[in-house]
């Protein structure tokens, strides 16, 4: 999955094969990235695509050596389902 970091709007964006656009808004502070909101079209129910999108974002954060703070409930749920990514959480944050 190809993602685009739109730094002006502070969001990661991707377009699925069917033309659906997904985005995750973020806030960058020091060496931490706060995932604040997931934008999906109304009625969008493909959780697998959202999970793949979050995985791609987390891989990008790992490359940039950033810690990830999941603010949105869907991102927090992703960390619960995928304990392999918990190493990206900053010290003191438990999910």
PyMOL commands that set and color helices and strands:
alter all, ss='L'
color gray80, all
select helices_A, chain A and resi 47-63+73-81+83-88
alter helices_A, ss='H'
color red, helices_A
select strands_A, chain A and resi 4-6+11-15+21-29+32-39+67-70
alter strands_A, ss='S'
color yellow, strands_A
deselect
rebuild
show_as cartoon
